[in-house]
Amino acid sequence: MERKGPKEGRIWPPEVRRRAIAERLRAQGGRSVSDLESEFEVSAMTIRRDLSELERQGLAKRTYGGALAPGLAAHEDSFSQRSNVDVEIKQRLAVAAAALVEPEETVFVDSSSSAYYVARQIIANGIPSTIVTNSLPVMQLFASAVANVELTGVGGWLRGLTLSLVGPTAVHTIREHFADKLFLSVKGIASDGSLTDPDPLECEVKRAMIDRAEESILLLQPRKLLERGSHLIASCDRLSLVLSADLSPNQVRQLEGTGVKLRCVD
């Protein structure tokens, strides 16, 4: 017997639940299995069966750990590809970001290539601090002796494309920590100010970091205002600061219109 859906206060017949899932995919672009499992109070196996049936009907496109609305692009570049794009801007942002870190602070670093540059700069500056990350490339920076900076690596499922660790274990580990600052990046910002990413599991990790950080600092290249991922991370009103560079006057107005605190780096 299916368990009760908490929001509806009743039993969810499979057909009704699948229609509800399809509606959520259309409205939100995509959802993770764990999100749906929690919302409908059924097992992950039941949700996967639902998504398989919806995919058979052409109402969903299954992904690793979730599903997308049909026809919605979920393009995602590898870490090595991303790390070689906008390098000069990322380096400038990294210098400005690392300068915000105070001695003895704990810092979340997400799996973005922009945040990788920040972690590298923190290590180069020798700031006594602790980095908590789900990024394998950031962890590899500690393969040789690193003075003053400590590492807490997050476990989980390894995504080969992004070289990041995701899933319930990663989220659980992050929620057991509190950080003074979070440095993150995103696939893009939607017109309504939503922070987006192509993968639902990456979104879960980023959301957990935002929830546990005193300050969330977004590292933004201008092209991020022209792109959009298929999954919602959070609203930009959850951000403490946006660090960016080389924005056009229109892009500055666009960001300031969302109410975020913006700092442009020379």
C-alpha positions as CSV (number, residue, x, y, z in Angstrom):
1,M,0.0,0.0,0.0
2,E,1.3,3.5,-0.9
3,R,1.9,5.8,2.0
4,K,0.0,9.1,2.4
5,G,1.2,12.2,0.7
6,P,1.9,14.8,3.4
7,K,0.5,17.8,1.4
8,E,-2.7,16.2,0.2
9,G,-3.5,14.3,3.4
10,R,-4.6,11.2,1.5
11,I,-3.4,8.0,-0.2
12,W,-1.7,8.7,-3.6
13,P,-3.0,6.2,-6.2
14,P,-0.1,5.5,-8.6
15,E,-1.9,7.2,-11.6
16,V,-2.6,10.3,-9.6
17,R,0.9,10.5,-8.2
18,R,2.4,10.2,-11.6
19,R,0.3,13.0,-13.0
20,A,1.3,15.1,-10.0
21,I,5.0,14.3,-10.7
22,A,4.6,15.2,-14.4
23,E,3.0,18.5,-13.4
24,R,6.0,19.3,-11.1
25,L,8.5,18.5,-13.9
26,R,6.7,20.8,-16.3
27,A,6.5,23.6,-13.7
28,Q,10.0,23.3,-12.3
29,G,12.0,21.8,-15.1
30,G,13.2,18.8,-13.1
31,R,13.2,17.1,-9.7
32,S,15.5,14.6,-7.9
33,V,14.3,11.2,-6.7
34,S,15.0,12.1,-3.1
35,D,12.9,15.3,-3.4
36,L,10.0,13.4,-4.8
37,E,10.4,10.5,-2.3
38,S,10.1,13.0,0.5
39,E,7.2,14.9,-1.0
40,F,5.0,11.9,-1.8
41,E,6.3,9.7,1.2
42,V,7.0,6.6,-0.9
43,S,10.2,4.7,-1.5
44,A,12.9,5.7,-3.9
45,M,12.1,2.5,-5.8
46,T,8.5,3.6,-6.3
47,I,9.5,7.0,-7.6
48,R,12.0,5.4,-10.0
49,R,9.1,3.2,-11.3
50,D,7.0,6.3,-11.7
51,L,9.7,8.1,-13.6
52,S,10.3,5.1,-15.9
53,E,6.6,5.0,-16.7
54,L,6.5,8.7,-17.3
55,E,9.5,8.4,-19.6
56,R,7.7,5.6,-21.5
57,Q,4.8,8.0,-21.9
58,G,7.0,10.8,-23.1
59,L,6.3,12.9,-20.1
60,A,9.7,12.8,-18.5
61,K,13.4,12.3,-19.3
62,R,15.2,10.3,-16.7
63,T,18.6,11.5,-15.5
64,Y,21.1,10.1,-12.9
65,G,19.2,10.7,-9.6
66,G,16.1,12.4,-11.0
67,A,14.2,13.4,-14.1
68,L,13.8,16.4,-16.4
69,A,10.8,17.8,-18.2
70,P,10.8,16.4,-21.8
71,G,12.6,18.5,-24.3
72,L,14.4,20.5,-21.6
73,A,18.2,20.7,-22.3
74,A,20.4,19.5,-19.6
75,H,23.8,20.3,-21.2
76,E,26.6,20.0,-18.7
77,D,30.3,20.4,-19.4
78,S,33.0,18.4,-17.7
79,F,35.2,19.9,-15.0
80,S,38.2,20.0,-17.3
81,Q,36.2,21.9,-20.0
82,R,34.9,24.4,-17.5
83,S,38.2,25.0,-15.8
84,N,39.7,26.2,-19.0
85,V,36.9,28.7,-19.8
86,D,37.0,32.4,-18.6
87,V,40.3,31.6,-16.8
88,E,41.4,35.2,-16.4
89,I,38.1,36.3,-14.9
90,K,38.1,33.3,-12.6
91,Q,41.5,34.2,-11.4
92,R,40.5,37.8,-10.6
93,L,37.4,36.6,-8.8
94,A,39.5,34.1,-6.8
95,V,41.9,36.8,-5.6
96,A,38.9,39.0,-4.5
97,A,37.1,36.0,-2.9
98,A,40.1,34.7,-1.0
99,A,40.7,38.1,0.5
100,L,37.3,37.8,2.2
101,V,38.4,34.8,4.2
102,E,39.4,35.6,7.8
103,P,41.9,33.5,9.8
104,E,40.4,30.3,11.4
105,E,37.2,30.5,9.3
106,T,35.5,27.4,7.9
107,V,34.7,27.7,4.2
108,F,32.4,25.7,2.0
109,V,33.7,25.3,-1.6
110,D,31.3,23.7,-4.1
111,S,32.3,21.6,-7.2
112,S,32.4,24.5,-9.6
113,S,35.6,25.4,-11.4
114,S,35.2,29.0,-10.2
115,A,35.3,27.8,-6.6
116,Y,38.3,25.6,-7.4
117,Y,40.3,28.7,-8.2
118,V,39.2,30.3,-4.9
119,A,40.4,27.2,-3.0
120,R,43.7,27.3,-4.8
121,Q,44.1,31.0,-3.9
122,I,43.2,30.4,-0.2
123,I,45.9,27.8,-0.1
124,A,48.4,30.1,-1.9
125,N,47.7,32.9,0.6
126,G,48.3,30.5,3.5
127,I,45.2,31.7,5.3
128,P,44.7,29.5,8.5
129,S,41.3,28.0,7.6
130,T,39.3,24.9,7.0
131,I,37.9,24.0,3.6
132,V,34.9,21.7,3.4
133,T,34.2,20.5,-0.2
134,N,32.6,17.9,-2.4
135,S,35.1,18.7,-5.2
136,L,37.7,16.0,-6.0
137,P,40.0,18.5,-7.8
138,V,40.0,20.7,-4.7
139,M,40.8,17.7,-2.5
140,Q,43.7,16.9,-4.9
141,L,45.2,20.3,-4.1
142,F,46.0,18.8,-0.7
143,A,47.9,15.8,-2.2
144,S,51.1,17.7,-1.2
145,A,51.7,19.3,2.1
146,V,49.5,22.4,2.6
147,A,50.5,24.8,5.4
148,N,47.7,26.3,7.6
149,V,44.7,25.1,5.6
150,E,42.8,22.0,6.6
151,L,40.6,19.9,4.5
152,T,37.3,18.1,5.2
153,G,36.3,16.0,2.2
154,V,32.7,15.2,1.6
155,G,31.9,11.6,0.7
156,G,29.2,10.3,-1.6
157,W,28.7,9.2,-5.2
158,L,31.4,10.3,-7.6
159,R,30.2,12.0,-10.8
160,G,32.9,11.4,-13.3
161,L,31.8,14.3,-15.5
162,T,32.1,16.9,-12.8
163,L,34.5,15.1,-10.5
164,S,32.2,15.9,-7.6
165,L,30.7,13.9,-4.8
166,V,26.9,14.0,-4.5
167,G,23.9,12.1,-3.0
168,P,22.5,11.6,0.5
169,T,25.9,11.0,2.1
170,A,27.3,14.2,0.7
171,V,24.3,16.2,1.8
172,H,24.3,14.6,5.3
173,T,28.0,15.4,5.8
174,I,27.5,19.0,4.8
175,R,24.5,19.4,7.1
176,E,26.7,18.2,10.0
177,H,28.9,21.3,9.5
178,F,28.5,25.0,9.7
179,A,30.6,27.4,7.6
180,D,31.4,31.1,7.9
181,K,31.4,31.4,4.1
182,L,30.4,29.5,1.0
183,F,31.9,30.1,-2.4
184,L,29.8,28.7,-5.2
185,S,29.0,29.1,-8.9
186,V,26.0,28.0,-11.0
187,K,25.1,27.1,-14.6
188,G,23.1,30.3,-14.9
189,I,20.7,32.8,-13.4
190,A,17.1,32.7,-14.7
191,S,15.2,36.0,-15.4
192,D,13.4,35.8,-12.1
193,G,16.7,35.6,-10.2
194,S,16.6,31.8,-9.7
195,L,20.0,30.1,-9.4
196,T,20.1,27.0,-11.6
197,D,22.1,24.0,-12.4
198,P,21.8,21.0,-14.9
199,D,21.9,18.3,-12.3
200,P,19.5,17.8,-9.4
201,L,22.1,16.1,-7.2
202,E,24.5,19.0,-7.6
203,C,21.5,21.3,-6.6
204,E,20.9,19.4,-3.4
205,V,24.5,19.8,-2.4
206,K,24.6,23.5,-3.2
207,R,21.3,24.0,-1.3
208,A,22.7,22.3,1.8
209,M,25.8,24.5,1.7
210,I,23.7,27.6,1.4
211,D,21.6,26.5,4.4
212,R,24.7,25.9,6.6
213,A,26.7,29.0,5.6
214,E,26.7,32.3,7.3
215,E,27.5,34.0,4.0
216,S,26.9,32.6,0.5
217,I,29.1,34.3,-2.1
218,L,28.3,33.7,-5.8
219,L,31.2,33.8,-8.3
220,L,29.7,35.1,-11.6
221,Q,31.0,35.4,-15.1
222,P,28.9,37.5,-17.5
223,R,27.9,34.5,-19.6
224,K,26.0,33.0,-16.6
225,L,23.4,35.7,-17.2
226,L,22.8,34.2,-20.7
227,E,22.5,30.6,-19.6
228,R,20.1,28.6,-17.5
229,G,20.2,25.1,-16.0
230,S,17.2,22.8,-15.8
231,H,17.0,22.6,-12.0
232,L,16.4,25.2,-9.3
233,I,19.1,25.6,-6.6
234,A,17.6,28.6,-4.7
235,S,16.5,32.2,-5.1
236,C,19.3,34.8,-5.4
237,D,17.9,36.4,-2.3
238,R,19.7,33.6,-0.4
239,L,23.0,35.2,-1.4
240,S,25.0,37.5,0.7
241,L,27.2,38.8,-2.1
242,V,27.7,38.4,-5.9
243,L,31.3,38.8,-7.0
244,S,31.5,39.4,-10.8
245,A,33.7,41.0,-13.4
246,D,33.4,42.5,-16.9
247,L,29.6,43.0,-16.7
248,S,27.9,45.3,-19.2
249,P,25.8,48.2,-17.8
250,N,22.6,46.3,-18.7
251,Q,23.9,43.2,-16.8
252,V,24.7,45.3,-13.8
253,R,21.1,46.7,-13.9
254,Q,19.7,43.2,-14.3
255,L,21.5,41.9,-11.2
256,E,20.8,45.0,-9.1
257,G,17.1,44.6,-10.0
258,T,17.0,41.3,-8.2
259,G,18.1,43.0,-5.0
260,V,21.4,41.2,-4.6
261,K,24.5,42.9,-3.2
262,L,26.9,43.1,-6.2
263,R,30.6,43.8,-6.2
264,C,32.4,44.1,-9.5
265,V,36.1,43.1,-9.5
266,D,38.6,45.1,-11.6
